[in-house]
Amino acid sequence: MTHVKVTSVDVAKRAGVSQSAVSRVYTPGASVSEKTAAKVRKAAAELGYRPNVLARSLITGRSRMIGLVVSYLENYFYPEALEKLSNALQAEGYHVLIFMAQQTSDNVEAVLEEILDYQVDGIVTASVAMSSELAARCQAAGTPVVLFNRSQDDERLSAVTSDNVAGGRKLAEFLAAGGHRRIGYIAGWEGASTQRDRESGFRAGLKDAGLALSAREVGDFDHGKAREAARRMFRRDDRPEAVFVANDHMAFAVMDVLRGELGLRVPGDVSVVGYDDVPPASWPAYDLTTVRQSANRMVAETVDILLDQIADRIAPPRRIAIDGPLIVRSSARVPEGWAA
């Protein structure tokens, strides 16, 4: 059996319209009457015609595709945020290509090189960083890049994050007000701006309260490594009375070790706080005190920046840090008279 490829010329003949009318029907934003569009779509369905999106992109210079890069999806925050981001971009008429990348710069660079080969209209990177050289290539190619939930010291790149410094400070103030004096910190991946800024804000808040970290371990934003970090930190004789874990994903692992392996009460023996406010944070098993990242606002700002820069290639980069509220639950001692 042979199959003859149906073209727009065939559809035009079947519908009794011009080929340009068929093209307008399948071009987002093009002007075409409802009557003509109905005739064309009916003829296309009868013939089994599908428009060649890639061929049209060569003519218009726009692929209507956005490259989305993410390093890992174990953290509940990312599947939810990326779903919202994909839906928001699709509502604007864009197709989303998702690429997985490791956090190493070499791997990220290889993935982004591949994305550029697809002639995407823009790139969003979630939880990954870019080299200065690759940022320069994207700029030269006229491909705007927005960093999502990550920032870096490159003035050419736009970024949307929560206000991680302020969030870290809020958690320090909360724990200090609760009377804790030996306070630990379990860090995320050291190469992440989110890790750096949360710890910076936390240390600053402790300093203002006349305190300093009594213990520090690294969990790399990884569930297994966070468990190991908790074992090292809380098997000490001078274990902390409270701990800030750099994201909720790790905080759940830490709480499981404290209660399941070490027999410690949360918050009776140890107060635990996290960052993100992912759905399991409100589950009774954890009921975690944490700083909320507003995925909806972060997505809206990311899409707004990206579309502006696609429309105007010389639009200046924008850096946005969105304040997140402290969500007080039962995993940490609540200071007397604390206003939620």
N, C-alpha and C positions, 0 to 999 in steps of 0.2 A: 504494500500500500504506500502510495506517495502522498505527501502533503504539500500543497501549494501555499506559499506564504501570502496572506492577505495584506494588502497595502491600503494606505489612506485613499489612494485613487479608486480602489474597488469600493470602498465605503462611500465615497462621494458619488459614484455612479449609482449605487444602490439607493442612496438617500435622495438623489436628485439635487445635490448641492455642489458647490465648488470644493476643491481640495483644501483651499485656505479656510473654508468654513469648518471642515473637519479638524484642521489644525487648531483653530481657535477654541473648539469645544474641549480639547484636551490640554489647553494651555491655561494654567491657573491665572485668574484675573483678566483674561481676555474677554472682549465684548462679543456676545452672541445671544440671539433671541432664544427664548425657551422653546419655541416651536422648532427652530432649526436644531437645537441641542437634542430634543427628543427624537427627531428623525434620524440624526446621526447615531445616537446611542442605540436605537432600534436596529438600524442597519448593521452596526458593529457587532451587536449581539447575534444577529442572524448569521453573519459571516465568520464569527469567532475572531474578530479583529482585536488586537491589543496594541496600543500606541508604543512606539519605541522611545522610552524615556531617555536613554543614553544618547540616541541620535539627536533628539530635540535639545539636549544640553549642549551639544556641539554648536548648534545654531544660536542658541540664546546666551551661551557663555555661563549659564547657571545649571548646576546639576540638581538643585533642590535637595541635596543630601548634606547631612551634618554628621561628622565623625565624633563619636562619643567614646572616650577612653577611660577605663576604670581598672584599678589594680587588684581589687578583691571584693567579693560580695558576701563574705561571712558576717560582717557587721550589718545588723538589721537596717541601719540608717540608709545604706546605699541602695538596696533593692527598691525601697519605698521612694527615695529621692529620684532615682533613675527612671522609675516608672512614670513619676510625675513629669520629669523633664522630657521624656520621650513623647508623652501624650501632649504636652504643651507645644512642642515643636511640630508634631504631626497636625495639630489644630491650625498651625500657621502654614501648612502645605509643604512641610519638609519631611523627607524620609531620614530615618536615623540608622546609621551603621555603628554597631557596638563592637569595640575591640578590647580584648583583655591584655593587660600589660603587667609585668612585674615592676617592683618599685626601683629596680636598678636603672641607672641612667641609660646604659647601653640598650637595654631591652625596650625602654620607653621610646628611645630615639628610633629604633628599628620599626616599631609599630607606627609611630607618627610619620615616618618616611613612607610607609605603605599607604597610610590614609591620604597623604598628599597626592599619591599616584591615582587615587580615585577622583581627583578634581572636586573635592567636597567644597561647599560654600563656606563652611566654618567648622571649627573644632571646639569641643568642650572636653576638658580633662578633669576627671574626678579622682582625687586622692593620689595624683601622680604629678611629678615635677618635670620641667623641660630644661634642656641645656640652653645656654645663651645662643649657641650656634644655630640650633633648630628653631628657636624663637625668631632669629633673624631670617631664616629661610622662609618661615611662614609669612613673615611680614613682606618679604620680597615677592612671594607668590600671591600676595593680596588675600591671604586666607586668615581671617580673624580667629583669635584663640581666646577662650575664656576659661580661667581656672575655677573649678567648683570645689568648695570646701578645702581649698589649698591656696596658698599665696607664695610668692617668692620675690626676691629683690631684683626685679627686672621691670623697668618703667614702661616697656612696650606691651606688657601683658595685663589684661583685665582680670580681676579676681573677685569672686563672691564667697564670703565666709561668714560664719557667725563671729561675734566679737569675742574671740577666744581669750584675750587678755582680761577683759572685763569679767568673763565667765569664771576664769580661774580665781580672780580676786574675790568674787562673790562666795565661792566655796570656802576660801580661806577665812573670810569674815564669819561665815556660818559656823565653821568648826571651832574657831577661836572663841566665838560667843557662847558656844556650848560647853566651854570649860576644858577643852582638850589642850594638852600641852605637848605630848609626844605625838607628832603627826608625821605620817609617812606619805610617800608619793610613788605610784607605779606608772612609769612613763610609757608612752607609745613609741613608735619608730622615730629614732633620733633625727632622721632626715626630713621629717614632716614639719611644716610651719605650724600646723595645728598643735602638735606636741610641744614645740618650742614656745608658742604663745600661751598655751594653757599653763605650762609650768612657770613661765615668766610672771603671769598674773597671779598665780597661786603663791609663789615665793614673795612677791611684792606685798600681797595681802597679809601674809604671815609676818613679814618684817614690820609692817605698820602696827601689828598687834603685839610686837615685842617677841616674836617667835621665829624659829627656823626649822627646816626639815630635820627630823630625827632619824629618818631612814629613807633610802631611795633605791628602787630596783627598776629594771626595764622589762616591759612585756611586749614591746614591738607591735602593739595593736593586734596581738595574736592570742587566741584563747588558751592554747597549750602553754605558751611562754608566760602568760599571765598567771597561770596556776603555779608554775615553777617559781615565779617571782614572789608570789604570796607565801609559798612554803619557806623560802629563804628569809623573808621579812618577819614572819610571825612565829618562827621557831626560835627566835632570839629571846634571851631572858628579858631584855629591855624592849620588848615589842611595842609598836605604836598603839596609842589609844584610838587613833582614827587614821583613815587612809583615803586619799583622793586617787582614784584610778582614772587614767586619762581618757577612757571612753567606757560606755556602758557595756559593750561587748566583752571587755576585759573584766569589768567590775563583777559581772555575773560569775565568771570563773573564780575570781577572788573570793566571793561570798560562798561559793560551793566548797572551796578548800577550807575556809575558816570554820564553817559549820559542819561539813561532812567529814573532814579529815582531822582537824585540830580540836574539834569540840568546843569552839568559841561561840559565844552568843553575839548576834548582830541585832541591835546595837549595844546590848548589855555589856559586852567585853570590848567590842571594836565597832566604831562607827565607820560606815562605808559610803562614799559619795562618788558619783560618776559624771559623765558628760554625754549628751545627745538626746536623752529621753526617747529611746526607741520603745516600741510597744511592750516588750517584756518587762520594762522597768516598772510598769504599773501592775504587773501580775502579783498576786499575793505572795508567791514564792520569793520574790525579790523586794517589791515595794521600795524601789531605790530612789533616794534623794539624788537629784541630778540637775544639770543645766540643760534646758530645752533648746535644740536647734530647730528653727522654723524652716522646714523643708519647703513649704509652700512659698514663703517669701524669697528664699534663696533661689528657687527655680524661676520664679517670676522675674527677679532681677537678672538672672543669667540669660534668660531668653530675650529680655528687653535689650540688654547690652549687645548680645550676639546679632540680633536683627538690625539694630542701629548701625553696627559696624559692617554688616553685609551690604546695607543700603548706602552707606557712606564710608568708603574705604579709608578715608583720612580722619574719621572720627577719633577723638582722643581716647586712650584707654581709661577705664574707670575701676576704682577699687572700692568695694562696698563691704562693710563689716556690720552684720545685723545683730543687735542686742538680743540675748536670750534670757528668759526668766529662770530664776531658781525654783525648781519644783520640789517642795519639801514633802517627803514621805517618811516611812518608819525605819529606814535602814541606818539612820544616824540620829544621835541624840539631838532633840530640838531645844534650842536655848529658851530659857524661861522668858515669856513675854514676846517671843519672836513673832513678828507679823509676817504671815505667809504672803 
